[in-house]
Amino acid sequence: MRPHKFEVGAVVDYHAPYTQLSRSSDRFVVQRHLPPDGQGNLYRLESRLDGRQRVAHEAELTPVEALAAQ
């Protein structure tokens, strides 16, 4: 089992697969680490805009700091 790349409390961008919607102004906060599901590590995320929560794979996340450096 690989360690999680993002720490609890980290702010990330979520890139949803199979969607046309782009919510680049929405940032998510990592709430907790979840066990891997065979496709990689999972995270429980919470939106900073409206508090909605979702589960995402590590590959769907980008650290906010990396985006700011581009």
mmCIF file of the C-alpha atoms, coordinates in Angstrom:
data_MODEL
# 
_entry.id   MODEL 
# 
loop_
_atom_site.group_PDB 
_atom_site.id 
_atom_site.type_symbol 
_atom_site.label_atom_id 
_atom_site.label_alt_id 
_atom_site.label_comp_id 
_atom_site.label_asym_id 
_atom_site.label_entity_id 
_atom_site.label_seq_id 
_atom_site.pdbx_PDB_ins_code 
_atom_site.Cartn_x 
_atom_site.Cartn_y 
_atom_site.Cartn_z 
_atom_site.occupancy 
_atom_site.B_iso_or_equiv 
_atom_site.pdbx_formal_charge 
_atom_site.auth_seq_id 
_atom_site.auth_comp_id 
_atom_site.auth_asym_id 
_atom_site.auth_atom_id 
_atom_site.pdbx_PDB_model_num 
ATOM 1  C CA . MET A 1 1  ? 0.000   0.000  0.000   1.00 0.00 ? 1  MET A CA 1 
ATOM 2  C CA . ARG A 1 2  ? 1.435   3.364  -1.065  1.00 0.00 ? 2  ARG A CA 1 
ATOM 3  C CA . PRO A 1 3  ? 1.275   6.295  1.348   1.00 0.00 ? 3  PRO A CA 1 
ATOM 4  C CA . HIS A 1 4  ? -1.222  9.052  0.567   1.00 0.00 ? 4  HIS A CA 1 
ATOM 5  C CA . LYS A 1 5  ? 0.267   11.955 -1.402  1.00 0.00 ? 5  LYS A CA 1 
ATOM 6  C CA . PHE A 1 6  ? -1.978  14.670 0.117   1.00 0.00 ? 6  PHE A CA 1 
ATOM 7  C CA . GLU A 1 7  ? -2.150  15.375 3.835   1.00 0.00 ? 7  GLU A CA 1 
ATOM 8  C CA . VAL A 1 8  ? -5.387  15.947 5.724   1.00 0.00 ? 8  VAL A CA 1 
ATOM 9  C CA . GLY A 1 9  ? -6.124  19.685 5.523   1.00 0.00 ? 9  GLY A CA 1 
ATOM 10 C CA . ALA A 1 10 ? -4.418  20.125 2.135   1.00 0.00 ? 10 ALA A CA 1 
ATOM 11 C CA . VAL A 1 11 ? -6.243  22.267 -0.436  1.00 0.00 ? 11 VAL A CA 1 
ATOM 12 C CA . VAL A 1 12 ? -6.588  20.603 -3.832  1.00 0.00 ? 12 VAL A CA 1 
ATOM 13 C CA . ASP A 1 13 ? -8.327  20.952 -7.177  1.00 0.00 ? 13 ASP A CA 1 
ATOM 14 C CA . TYR A 1 14 ? -10.554 18.050 -8.172  1.00 0.00 ? 14 TYR A CA 1 
ATOM 15 C CA . HIS A 1 15 ? -10.653 17.033 -11.834 1.00 0.00 ? 15 HIS A CA 1 
ATOM 16 C CA . ALA A 1 16 ? -13.738 14.880 -12.271 1.00 0.00 ? 16 ALA A CA 1 
ATOM 17 C CA . PRO A 1 17 ? -13.575 12.274 -14.996 1.00 0.00 ? 17 PRO A CA 1 
ATOM 18 C CA . TYR A 1 18 ? -16.367 12.057 -17.563 1.00 0.00 ? 18 TYR A CA 1 
ATOM 19 C CA . THR A 1 19 ? -17.741 15.550 -16.977 1.00 0.00 ? 19 THR A CA 1 
ATOM 20 C CA . GLN A 1 20 ? -17.920 18.707 -19.023 1.00 0.00 ? 20 GLN A CA 1 
ATOM 21 C CA . LEU A 1 21 ? -18.402 20.910 -15.982 1.00 0.00 ? 21 LEU A CA 1 
ATOM 22 C CA . SER A 1 22 ? -15.426 22.963 -14.882 1.00 0.00 ? 22 SER A CA 1 
ATOM 23 C CA . ARG A 1 23 ? -15.479 24.481 -11.439 1.00 0.00 ? 23 ARG A CA 1 
ATOM 24 C CA . SER A 1 24 ? -11.964 25.887 -11.359 1.00 0.00 ? 24 SER A CA 1 
ATOM 25 C CA . SER A 1 25 ? -12.976 28.448 -8.720  1.00 0.00 ? 25 SER A CA 1 
ATOM 26 C CA . ASP A 1 26 ? -13.928 25.633 -6.341  1.00 0.00 ? 26 ASP A CA 1 
ATOM 27 C CA . ARG A 1 27 ? -11.220 24.237 -4.119  1.00 0.00 ? 27 ARG A CA 1 
ATOM 28 C CA . PHE A 1 28 ? -11.526 21.156 -1.957  1.00 0.00 ? 28 PHE A CA 1 
ATOM 29 C CA . VAL A 1 29 ? -10.001 20.387 1.430   1.00 0.00 ? 29 VAL A CA 1 
ATOM 30 C CA . VAL A 1 30 ? -8.833  16.856 2.210   1.00 0.00 ? 30 VAL A CA 1 
ATOM 31 C CA . GLN A 1 31 ? -10.954 15.718 5.170   1.00 0.00 ? 31 GLN A CA 1 
ATOM 32 C CA . ARG A 1 32 ? -9.590  12.205 5.590   1.00 0.00 ? 32 ARG A CA 1 
ATOM 33 C CA . HIS A 1 33 ? -7.624  9.408  3.988   1.00 0.00 ? 33 HIS A CA 1 
ATOM 34 C CA . LEU A 1 34 ? -9.595  6.371  2.852   1.00 0.00 ? 34 LEU A CA 1 
ATOM 35 C CA . PRO A 1 35 ? -8.248  2.904  2.066   1.00 0.00 ? 35 PRO A CA 1 
ATOM 36 C CA . PRO A 1 36 ? -7.293  2.192  -1.552  1.00 0.00 ? 36 PRO A CA 1 
ATOM 37 C CA . ASP A 1 37 ? -9.891  0.531  -3.781  1.00 0.00 ? 37 ASP A CA 1 
ATOM 38 C CA . GLY A 1 38 ? -7.592  -1.268 -6.230  1.00 0.00 ? 38 GLY A CA 1 
ATOM 39 C CA . GLN A 1 39 ? -7.221  1.821  -8.464  1.00 0.00 ? 39 GLN A CA 1 
ATOM 40 C CA . GLY A 1 40 ? -5.264  3.895  -5.963  1.00 0.00 ? 40 GLY A CA 1 
ATOM 41 C CA . ASN A 1 41 ? -5.605  5.881  -2.770  1.00 0.00 ? 41 ASN A CA 1 
ATOM 42 C CA . LEU A 1 42 ? -8.936  7.518  -1.991  1.00 0.00 ? 42 LEU A CA 1 
ATOM 43 C CA . TYR A 1 43 ? -9.693  10.787 -0.212  1.00 0.00 ? 43 TYR A CA 1 
ATOM 44 C CA . ARG A 1 44 ? -12.777 12.311 1.401   1.00 0.00 ? 44 ARG A CA 1 
ATOM 45 C CA . LEU A 1 45 ? -12.960 15.936 0.172   1.00 0.00 ? 45 LEU A CA 1 
ATOM 46 C CA . GLU A 1 46 ? -15.069 18.923 1.192   1.00 0.00 ? 46 GLU A CA 1 
ATOM 47 C CA . SER A 1 47 ? -15.796 21.897 -1.063  1.00 0.00 ? 47 SER A CA 1 
ATOM 48 C CA . ARG A 1 48 ? -14.649 25.276 0.249   1.00 0.00 ? 48 ARG A CA 1 
ATOM 49 C CA . LEU A 1 49 ? -17.526 26.981 -1.618  1.00 0.00 ? 49 LEU A CA 1 
ATOM 50 C CA . ASP A 1 50 ? -20.570 25.100 -0.445  1.00 0.00 ? 50 ASP A CA 1 
ATOM 51 C CA . GLY A 1 51 ? -19.429 22.329 1.906   1.00 0.00 ? 51 GLY A CA 1 
ATOM 52 C CA . ARG A 1 52 ? -20.481 19.439 -0.327  1.00 0.00 ? 52 ARG A CA 1 
ATOM 53 C CA . GLN A 1 53 ? -18.419 16.310 0.096   1.00 0.00 ? 53 GLN A CA 1 
ATOM 54 C CA . ARG A 1 54 ? -17.148 13.693 -2.323  1.00 0.00 ? 54 ARG A CA 1 
ATOM 55 C CA . VAL A 1 55 ? -14.698 10.826 -2.578  1.00 0.00 ? 55 VAL A CA 1 
ATOM 56 C CA . ALA A 1 56 ? -11.906 11.088 -5.149  1.00 0.00 ? 56 ALA A CA 1 
ATOM 57 C CA . HIS A 1 57 ? -8.948  9.059  -6.344  1.00 0.00 ? 57 HIS A CA 1 
ATOM 58 C CA . GLU A 1 58 ? -5.484  10.523 -5.873  1.00 0.00 ? 58 GLU A CA 1 
ATOM 59 C CA . ALA A 1 59 ? -5.003  10.756 -9.669  1.00 0.00 ? 59 ALA A CA 1 
ATOM 60 C CA . GLU A 1 60 ? -7.993  13.147 -9.881  1.00 0.00 ? 60 GLU A CA 1 
ATOM 61 C CA . LEU A 1 61 ? -6.373  15.679 -7.516  1.00 0.00 ? 61 LEU A CA 1 
ATOM 62 C CA . THR A 1 62 ? -3.877  18.463 -8.090  1.00 0.00 ? 62 THR A CA 1 
ATOM 63 C CA . PRO A 1 63 ? -2.278  20.460 -5.275  1.00 0.00 ? 63 PRO A CA 1 
ATOM 64 C CA . VAL A 1 64 ? -3.308  24.122 -5.380  1.00 0.00 ? 64 VAL A CA 1 
ATOM 65 C CA . GLU A 1 65 ? 0.305   25.264 -4.880  1.00 0.00 ? 65 GLU A CA 1 
ATOM 66 C CA . ALA A 1 66 ? 1.377   23.468 -8.084  1.00 0.00 ? 66 ALA A CA 1 
ATOM 67 C CA . LEU A 1 67 ? -1.285  25.324 -10.062 1.00 0.00 ? 67 LEU A CA 1 
ATOM 68 C CA . ALA A 1 68 ? -0.165  28.691 -8.709  1.00 0.00 ? 68 ALA A CA 1 
ATOM 69 C CA . ALA A 1 69 ? 3.426   28.028 -9.850  1.00 0.00 ? 69 ALA A CA 1 
ATOM 70 C CA . GLN A 1 70 ? 2.406   27.438 -13.486 1.00 0.00 ? 70 GLN A CA 1 
# 
